[in-house]
Amino acid sequence: MEVDDLGGFVETLRKAGLRFRNDIVTGFGGKQILLDDPAGNPIELFEPPSK
């Protein structure tokens, strides 16, 4: 799932009690983190690099 502000979105979700598998990973292709849905399935949150 692509988002515009990954850091802000993750902070909001953490405050709501959602759990993540890792910390935000940053690279040349952008930023990403894995979130667990209620059934334990991973959902990737992704912020593309700035242009």
mmJSON file of the N, C-alpha and C atoms, coordinates in Angstrom:
{"data_MODEL":{"atom_site":{
"group_PDB":["ATOM","ATOM","ATOM","ATOM","ATOM","ATOM","ATOM","ATOM","ATOM","ATOM","ATOM","ATOM","ATOM","ATOM","ATOM","ATOM","ATOM","ATOM","ATOM","ATOM","ATOM","ATOM","ATOM","ATOM","ATOM","ATOM","ATOM","ATOM","ATOM","ATOM","ATOM","ATOM","ATOM","ATOM","ATOM","ATOM","ATOM","ATOM","ATOM","ATOM","ATOM","ATOM","ATOM","ATOM","ATOM","ATOM","ATOM","ATOM","ATOM","ATOM","ATOM","ATOM","ATOM","ATOM","ATOM","ATOM","ATOM","ATOM","ATOM","ATOM","ATOM","ATOM","ATOM","ATOM","ATOM","ATOM","ATOM","ATOM","ATOM","ATOM","ATOM","ATOM","ATOM","ATOM","ATOM","ATOM","ATOM","ATOM","ATOM","ATOM","ATOM","ATOM","ATOM","ATOM","ATOM","ATOM","ATOM","ATOM","ATOM","ATOM","ATOM","ATOM","ATOM","ATOM","ATOM","ATOM","ATOM","ATOM","ATOM","ATOM","ATOM","ATOM","ATOM","ATOM","ATOM","ATOM","ATOM","ATOM","ATOM","ATOM","ATOM","ATOM","ATOM","ATOM","ATOM","ATOM","ATOM","ATOM","ATOM","ATOM","ATOM","ATOM","ATOM","ATOM","ATOM","ATOM","ATOM","ATOM","ATOM","ATOM","ATOM","ATOM","ATOM","ATOM","ATOM","ATOM","ATOM","ATOM","ATOM","ATOM","ATOM","ATOM","ATOM","ATOM","ATOM","ATOM","ATOM","ATOM","ATOM","ATOM","ATOM","ATOM","ATOM"],
"id":[1,2,3,4,5,6,7,8,9,10,11,12,13,14,15,16,17,18,19,20,21,22,23,24,25,26,27,28,29,30,31,32,33,34,35,36,37,38,39,40,41,42,43,44,45,46,47,48,49,50,51,52,53,54,55,56,57,58,59,60,61,62,63,64,65,66,67,68,69,70,71,72,73,74,75,76,77,78,79,80,81,82,83,84,85,86,87,88,89,90,91,92,93,94,95,96,97,98,99,100,101,102,103,104,105,106,107,108,109,110,111,112,113,114,115,116,117,118,119,120,121,122,123,124,125,126,127,128,129,130,131,132,133,134,135,136,137,138,139,140,141,142,143,144,145,146,147,148,149,150,151,152,153],
"type_symbol":["N","C","C","N","C","C","N","C","C","N","C","C","N","C","C","N","C","C","N","C","C","N","C","C","N","C","C","N","C","C","N","C","C","N","C","C","N","C","C","N","C","C","N","C","C","N","C","C","N","C","C","N","C","C","N","C","C","N","C","C","N","C","C","N","C","C","N","C","C","N","C","C","N","C","C","N","C","C","N","C","C","N","C","C","N","C","C","N","C","C","N","C","C","N","C","C","N","C","C","N","C","C","N","C","C","N","C","C","N","C","C","N","C","C","N","C","C","N","C","C","N","C","C","N","C","C","N","C","C","N","C","C","N","C","C","N","C","C","N","C","C","N","C","C","N","C","C","N","C","C","N","C","C"],
"label_atom_id":["N","CA","C","N","CA","C","N","CA","C","N","CA","C","N","CA","C","N","CA","C","N","CA","C","N","CA","C","N","CA","C","N","CA","C","N","CA","C","N","CA","C","N","CA","C","N","CA","C","N","CA","C","N","CA","C","N","CA","C","N","CA","C","N","CA","C","N","CA","C","N","CA","C","N","CA","C","N","CA","C","N","CA","C","N","CA","C","N","CA","C","N","CA","C","N","CA","C","N","CA","C","N","CA","C","N","CA","C","N","CA","C","N","CA","C","N","CA","C","N","CA","C","N","CA","C","N","CA","C","N","CA","C","N","CA","C","N","CA","C","N","CA","C","N","CA","C","N","CA","C","N","CA","C","N","CA","C","N","CA","C","N","CA","C","N","CA","C","N","CA","C","N","CA","C","N","CA","C"],
"label_alt_id":[null,null,null,null,null,null,null,null,null,null,null,null,null,null,null,null,null,null,null,null,null,null,null,null,null,null,null,null,null,null,null,null,null,null,null,null,null,null,null,null,null,null,null,null,null,null,null,null,null,null,null,null,null,null,null,null,null,null,null,null,null,null,null,null,null,null,null,null,null,null,null,null,null,null,null,null,null,null,null,null,null,null,null,null,null,null,null,null,null,null,null,null,null,null,null,null,null,null,null,null,null,null,null,null,null,null,null,null,null,null,null,null,null,null,null,null,null,null,null,null,null,null,null,null,null,null,null,null,null,null,null,null,null,null,null,null,null,null,null,null,null,null,null,null,null,null,null,null,null,null,null,null,null],
"label_comp_id":["MET","MET","MET","GLU","GLU","GLU","VAL","VAL","VAL","ASP","ASP","ASP","ASP","ASP","ASP","LEU","LEU","LEU","GLY","GLY","GLY","GLY","GLY","GLY","PHE","PHE","PHE","VAL","VAL","VAL","GLU","GLU","GLU","THR","THR","THR","LEU","LEU","LEU","ARG","ARG","ARG","LYS","LYS","LYS","ALA","ALA","ALA","GLY","GLY","GLY","LEU","LEU","LEU","ARG","ARG","ARG","PHE","PHE","PHE","ARG","ARG","ARG","ASN","ASN","ASN","ASP","ASP","ASP","ILE","ILE","ILE","VAL","VAL","VAL","THR","THR","THR","GLY","GLY","GLY","PHE","PHE","PHE","GLY","GLY","GLY","GLY","GLY","GLY","LYS","LYS","LYS","GLN","GLN","GLN","ILE","ILE","ILE","LEU","LEU","LEU","LEU","LEU","LEU","ASP","ASP","ASP","ASP","ASP","ASP","PRO","PRO","PRO","ALA","ALA","ALA","GLY","GLY","GLY","ASN","ASN","ASN","PRO","PRO","PRO","ILE","ILE","ILE","GLU","GLU","GLU","LEU","LEU","LEU","PHE","PHE","PHE","GLU","GLU","GLU","PRO","PRO","PRO","PRO","PRO","PRO","SER","SER","SER","LYS","LYS","LYS"],
"label_asym_id":["A","A","A","A","A","A","A","A","A","A","A","A","A","A","A","A","A","A","A","A","A","A","A","A","A","A","A","A","A","A","A","A","A","A","A","A","A","A","A","A","A","A","A","A","A","A","A","A","A","A","A","A","A","A","A","A","A","A","A","A","A","A","A","A","A","A","A","A","A","A","A","A","A","A","A","A","A","A","A","A","A","A","A","A","A","A","A","A","A","A","A","A","A","A","A","A","A","A","A","A","A","A","A","A","A","A","A","A","A","A","A","A","A","A","A","A","A","A","A","A","A","A","A","A","A","A","A","A","A","A","A","A","A","A","A","A","A","A","A","A","A","A","A","A","A","A","A","A","A","A","A","A","A"],
"label_entity_id":["1","1","1","1","1","1","1","1","1","1","1","1","1","1","1","1","1","1","1","1","1","1","1","1","1","1","1","1","1","1","1","1","1","1","1","1","1","1","1","1","1","1","1","1","1","1","1","1","1","1","1","1","1","1","1","1","1","1","1","1","1","1","1","1","1","1","1","1","1","1","1","1","1","1","1","1","1","1","1","1","1","1","1","1","1","1","1","1","1","1","1","1","1","1","1","1","1","1","1","1","1","1","1","1","1","1","1","1","1","1","1","1","1","1","1","1","1","1","1","1","1","1","1","1","1","1","1","1","1","1","1","1","1","1","1","1","1","1","1","1","1","1","1","1","1","1","1","1","1","1","1","1","1"],
"label_seq_id":[1,1,1,2,2,2,3,3,3,4,4,4,5,5,5,6,6,6,7,7,7,8,8,8,9,9,9,10,10,10,11,11,11,12,12,12,13,13,13,14,14,14,15,15,15,16,16,16,17,17,17,18,18,18,19,19,19,20,20,20,21,21,21,22,22,22,23,23,23,24,24,24,25,25,25,26,26,26,27,27,27,28,28,28,29,29,29,30,30,30,31,31,31,32,32,32,33,33,33,34,34,34,35,35,35,36,36,36,37,37,37,38,38,38,39,39,39,40,40,40,41,41,41,42,42,42,43,43,43,44,44,44,45,45,45,46,46,46,47,47,47,48,48,48,49,49,49,50,50,50,51,51,51],
"pdbx_PDB_ins_code":[null,null,null,null,null,null,null,null,null,null,null,null,null,null,null,null,null,null,null,null,null,null,null,null,null,null,null,null,null,null,null,null,null,null,null,null,null,null,null,null,null,null,null,null,null,null,null,null,null,null,null,null,null,null,null,null,null,null,null,null,null,null,null,null,null,null,null,null,null,null,null,null,null,null,null,null,null,null,null,null,null,null,null,null,null,null,null,null,null,null,null,null,null,null,null,null,null,null,null,null,null,null,null,null,null,null,null,null,null,null,null,null,null,null,null,null,null,null,null,null,null,null,null,null,null,null,null,null,null,null,null,null,null,null,null,null,null,null,null,null,null,null,null,null,null,null,null,null,null,null,null,null,null],
"Cartn_x":[0.854,0.0,0.905,0.711,1.546,0.961,1.846,1.443,2.369,1.912,2.714,3.696,3.319,4.149,4.218,5.164,5.234,5.457,6.361,6.641,5.426,4.696,3.49,2.399,2.248,1.216,1.513,2.783,3.18,2.947,3.28,3.066,1.586,0.722,-0.723,-1.209,-0.743,-1.163,-0.64,0.586,1.139,0.317,-0.064,-0.885,-2.236,-2.709,-3.98,-3.814,-2.572,-2.329,-1.947,-1.713,-1.311,0.149,0.483,1.819,2.541,3.84,4.684,5.725,6.147,7.151,8.572,8.758,10.096,9.999,11.152,11.204,11.201,11.038,11.061,12.444,12.454,13.689,13.738,14.863,15.024,16.131,15.869,16.862,16.652,17.384,17.276,15.878,15.147,13.813,12.702,13.026,12.015,12.087,10.96,10.867,9.776,9.966,8.932,8.959,7.816,7.657,6.555,6.624,5.607,4.705,3.414,2.367,1.64,1.262,0.454,-1.024,-1.82,-3.27,-3.824,-5.099,-5.654,-5.457,-5.325,-5.118,-3.639,-2.749,-1.316,-0.667,-1.404,-0.851,-0.063,1.085,1.859,1.264,1.31,0.913,2.095,2.589,3.712,3.183,3.69,3.412,4.655,4.468,5.573,5.431,6.556,6.619,7.699,7.327,8.327,9.313,10.49,11.474,10.972,11.5,11.158,11.716,10.997,11.446,12.313],
"Cartn_y":[-1.159,0.0,1.229,2.115,3.303,4.447,5.127,6.266,7.441,8.655,9.854,10.162,9.875,10.177,8.932,8.047,6.768,6.954,7.835,8.039,8.486,9.449,9.937,8.892,8.133,7.1,5.987,5.577,4.534,4.996,6.237,6.769,6.726,7.123,7.089,5.666,4.719,3.328,2.721,3.054,2.55,3.067,4.333,4.903,4.204,3.68,2.957,1.5,1.087,-0.253,-1.293,-0.889,-1.846,-2.242,-3.457,-4.009,-4.139,-3.894,-3.957,-5.05,-5.627,-6.695,-6.157,-4.908,-4.328,-2.818,-2.17,-0.716,-0.27,1.015,1.546,1.315,0.768,0.542,1.569,2.282,3.319,2.927,3.085,2.787,3.687,3.394,4.208,4.172,3.078,2.93,3.505,4.053,4.632,4.044,4.075,3.577,2.521,1.523,0.505,-0.064,-0.631,-1.301,-2.352,-3.4,-4.449,-4.378,-4.368,-4.302,-5.636,-6.136,-7.354,-6.991,-7.618,-7.432,-8.306,-8.21,-8.971,-10.483,-11.028,-12.47,-12.84,-11.845,-12.104,-12.052,-11.637,-11.514,-10.211,-10.232,-9.008,-8.065,-6.776,-5.731,-4.784,-4.562,-3.63,-2.226,-1.303,0.118,0.705,1.507,1.973,3.448,4.18,5.581,5.692,6.071,6.201,7.326,7.298,8.347,9.706,10.764,12.118,12.348,13.136,13.428,14.651],
"Cartn_z":[0.0,0.0,0.0,-0.94,-1.055,-0.221,0.521,1.346,1.054,1.369,1.12,2.245,3.494,4.661,5.533,5.246,5.944,7.442,7.821,9.24,10.021,9.492,10.154,10.205,9.124,9.052,10.052,10.137,11.08,12.515,12.818,14.163,14.536,13.612,13.845,14.102,13.29,13.452,14.75,15.143,16.409,17.591,17.552,18.628,18.71,17.58,17.548,17.98,18.268,18.774,17.738,16.493,15.473,15.661,15.21,15.402,14.065,14.108,12.927,13.091,11.971,11.984,12.054,11.658,11.6,11.745,11.732,11.7,10.238,10.015,8.652,8.051,6.832,6.088,4.972,4.869,3.859,2.896,1.609,0.579,-0.622,-1.698,-2.91,-3.512,-3.293,-3.867,-3.019,-1.844,-0.964,0.43,1.127,2.502,2.567,3.445,3.597,5.006,5.398,6.676,6.513,7.316,7.257,8.482,8.233,9.236,9.236,10.42,10.492,10.519,9.64,9.702,10.834,11.166,12.307,12.209,10.989,10.822,10.806,10.965,10.968,9.602,8.586,7.239,7.111,6.421,6.266,5.223,5.537,4.595,4.514,3.309,3.123,2.929,3.737,3.554,2.891,1.863,1.027,0.733,0.861,0.458,-0.612,-1.832,-2.892,-2.587,-3.224,-2.967,-3.464,-2.868,-3.314,-4.705,-5.479,-6.852,-6.884],
"occupancy":[1.0,1.0,1.0,1.0,1.0,1.0,1.0,1.0,1.0,1.0,1.0,1.0,1.0,1.0,1.0,1.0,1.0,1.0,1.0,1.0,1.0,1.0,1.0,1.0,1.0,1.0,1.0,1.0,1.0,1.0,1.0,1.0,1.0,1.0,1.0,1.0,1.0,1.0,1.0,1.0,1.0,1.0,1.0,1.0,1.0,1.0,1.0,1.0,1.0,1.0,1.0,1.0,1.0,1.0,1.0,1.0,1.0,1.0,1.0,1.0,1.0,1.0,1.0,1.0,1.0,1.0,1.0,1.0,1.0,1.0,1.0,1.0,1.0,1.0,1.0,1.0,1.0,1.0,1.0,1.0,1.0,1.0,1.0,1.0,1.0,1.0,1.0,1.0,1.0,1.0,1.0,1.0,1.0,1.0,1.0,1.0,1.0,1.0,1.0,1.0,1.0,1.0,1.0,1.0,1.0,1.0,1.0,1.0,1.0,1.0,1.0,1.0,1.0,1.0,1.0,1.0,1.0,1.0,1.0,1.0,1.0,1.0,1.0,1.0,1.0,1.0,1.0,1.0,1.0,1.0,1.0,1.0,1.0,1.0,1.0,1.0,1.0,1.0,1.0,1.0,1.0,1.0,1.0,1.0,1.0,1.0,1.0,1.0,1.0,1.0,1.0,1.0,1.0],
"B_iso_or_equiv":[0.0,0.0,0.0,0.0,0.0,0.0,0.0,0.0,0.0,0.0,0.0,0.0,0.0,0.0,0.0,0.0,0.0,0.0,0.0,0.0,0.0,0.0,0.0,0.0,0.0,0.0,0.0,0.0,0.0,0.0,0.0,0.0,0.0,0.0,0.0,0.0,0.0,0.0,0.0,0.0,0.0,0.0,0.0,0.0,0.0,0.0,0.0,0.0,0.0,0.0,0.0,0.0,0.0,0.0,0.0,0.0,0.0,0.0,0.0,0.0,0.0,0.0,0.0,0.0,0.0,0.0,0.0,0.0,0.0,0.0,0.0,0.0,0.0,0.0,0.0,0.0,0.0,0.0,0.0,0.0,0.0,0.0,0.0,0.0,0.0,0.0,0.0,0.0,0.0,0.0,0.0,0.0,0.0,0.0,0.0,0.0,0.0,0.0,0.0,0.0,0.0,0.0,0.0,0.0,0.0,0.0,0.0,0.0,0.0,0.0,0.0,0.0,0.0,0.0,0.0,0.0,0.0,0.0,0.0,0.0,0.0,0.0,0.0,0.0,0.0,0.0,0.0,0.0,0.0,0.0,0.0,0.0,0.0,0.0,0.0,0.0,0.0,0.0,0.0,0.0,0.0,0.0,0.0,0.0,0.0,0.0,0.0,0.0,0.0,0.0,0.0,0.0,0.0],
"pdbx_formal_charge":[null,null,null,null,null,null,null,null,null,null,null,null,null,null,null,null,null,null,null,null,null,null,null,null,null,null,null,null,null,null,null,null,null,null,null,null,null,null,null,null,null,null,null,null,null,null,null,null,null,null,null,null,null,null,null,null,null,null,null,null,null,null,null,null,null,null,null,null,null,null,null,null,null,null,null,null,null,null,null,null,null,null,null,null,null,null,null,null,null,null,null,null,null,null,null,null,null,null,null,null,null,null,null,null,null,null,null,null,null,null,null,null,null,null,null,null,null,null,null,null,null,null,null,null,null,null,null,null,null,null,null,null,null,null,null,null,null,null,null,null,null,null,null,null,null,null,null,null,null,null,null,null,null],
"auth_seq_id":[1,1,1,2,2,2,3,3,3,4,4,4,5,5,5,6,6,6,7,7,7,8,8,8,9,9,9,10,10,10,11,11,11,12,12,12,13,13,13,14,14,14,15,15,15,16,16,16,17,17,17,18,18,18,19,19,19,20,20,20,21,21,21,22,22,22,23,23,23,24,24,24,25,25,25,26,26,26,27,27,27,28,28,28,29,29,29,30,30,30,31,31,31,32,32,32,33,33,33,34,34,34,35,35,35,36,36,36,37,37,37,38,38,38,39,39,39,40,40,40,41,41,41,42,42,42,43,43,43,44,44,44,45,45,45,46,46,46,47,47,47,48,48,48,49,49,49,50,50,50,51,51,51],
"auth_comp_id":["MET","MET","MET","GLU","GLU","GLU","VAL","VAL","VAL","ASP","ASP","ASP","ASP","ASP","ASP","LEU","LEU","LEU","GLY","GLY","GLY","GLY","GLY","GLY","PHE","PHE","PHE","VAL","VAL","VAL","GLU","GLU","GLU","THR","THR","THR","LEU","LEU","LEU","ARG","ARG","ARG","LYS","LYS","LYS","ALA","ALA","ALA","GLY","GLY","GLY","LEU","LEU","LEU","ARG","ARG","ARG","PHE","PHE","PHE","ARG","ARG","ARG","ASN","ASN","ASN","ASP","ASP","ASP","ILE","ILE","ILE","VAL","VAL","VAL","THR","THR","THR","GLY","GLY","GLY","PHE","PHE","PHE","GLY","GLY","GLY","GLY","GLY","GLY","LYS","LYS","LYS","GLN","GLN","GLN","ILE","ILE","ILE","LEU","LEU","LEU","LEU","LEU","LEU","ASP","ASP","ASP","ASP","ASP","ASP","PRO","PRO","PRO","ALA","ALA","ALA","GLY","GLY","GLY","ASN","ASN","ASN","PRO","PRO","PRO","ILE","ILE","ILE","GLU","GLU","GLU","LEU","LEU","LEU","PHE","PHE","PHE","GLU","GLU","GLU","PRO","PRO","PRO","PRO","PRO","PRO","SER","SER","SER","LYS","LYS","LYS"],
"auth_asym_id":["A","A","A","A","A","A","A","A","A","A","A","A","A","A","A","A","A","A","A","A","A","A","A","A","A","A","A","A","A","A","A","A","A","A","A","A","A","A","A","A","A","A","A","A","A","A","A","A","A","A","A","A","A","A","A","A","A","A","A","A","A","A","A","A","A","A","A","A","A","A","A","A","A","A","A","A","A","A","A","A","A","A","A","A","A","A","A","A","A","A","A","A","A","A","A","A","A","A","A","A","A","A","A","A","A","A","A","A","A","A","A","A","A","A","A","A","A","A","A","A","A","A","A","A","A","A","A","A","A","A","A","A","A","A","A","A","A","A","A","A","A","A","A","A","A","A","A","A","A","A","A","A","A"],
"auth_atom_id":["N","CA","C","N","CA","C","N","CA","C","N","CA","C","N","CA","C","N","CA","C","N","CA","C","N","CA","C","N","CA","C","N","CA","C","N","CA","C","N","CA","C","N","CA","C","N","CA","C","N","CA","C","N","CA","C","N","CA","C","N","CA","C","N","CA","C","N","CA","C","N","CA","C","N","CA","C","N","CA","C","N","CA","C","N","CA","C","N","CA","C","N","CA","C","N","CA","C","N","CA","C","N","CA","C","N","CA","C","N","CA","C","N","CA","C","N","CA","C","N","CA","C","N","CA","C","N","CA","C","N","CA","C","N","CA","C","N","CA","C","N","CA","C","N","CA","C","N","CA","C","N","CA","C","N","CA","C","N","CA","C","N","CA","C","N","CA","C","N","CA","C","N","CA","C","N","CA","C"],
"pdbx_PDB_model_num":[1,1,1,1,1,1,1,1,1,1,1,1,1,1,1,1,1,1,1,1,1,1,1,1,1,1,1,1,1,1,1,1,1,1,1,1,1,1,1,1,1,1,1,1,1,1,1,1,1,1,1,1,1,1,1,1,1,1,1,1,1,1,1,1,1,1,1,1,1,1,1,1,1,1,1,1,1,1,1,1,1,1,1,1,1,1,1,1,1,1,1,1,1,1,1,1,1,1,1,1,1,1,1,1,1,1,1,1,1,1,1,1,1,1,1,1,1,1,1,1,1,1,1,1,1,1,1,1,1,1,1,1,1,1,1,1,1,1,1,1,1,1,1,1,1,1,1,1,1,1,1,1,1]
}}}
